[in-house]
Amino acid sequence: MLFIEYPKCSTCQKAKKWLDDRGIEYDDRHIKEQNPTYDELKLWYKQSGLELRRFFNTSGLLYKSMGLKEKLPTMSVTAQLQLLASDGMLVKRPLLIRDDVILVGFREKEWEEHLL
């Protein structure tokens, strides 16, 4: 299982503690140092069944400064994936990737349903 995080993010810290407290093993990846690639994001988007906008960090400074709230609805899926792959700070975190599940963000109830 792959846990993608930004270590300074308080939500990521809560999610990591949640995993550790339950003895769930994972490989850790720093989203800024090793941003998800276009191919990874495309695969996870398809596997997740989620809307692509859920993969965007809509509360992030970069998202806001780029005016993406207005731009995303007119962008193609390919263009959105390329944008996400360009900077890890645009990607919602944490991301938890397992063969059978993709979790975007940390909602304890959702994580319990899929991981316990």
Secondary structure, DSSP 8 states (H G I E B T S, - for coil): -EEEE-TT-HHHHHHHHHHHHTT---EEEETTTS---HHHHHHHHHHH---GGGGB-TTSHHHHHTTHHHHGGGS-HHHHHHHHHH-GGGB-S-EEEETTEEEES--HHHHHHHH-
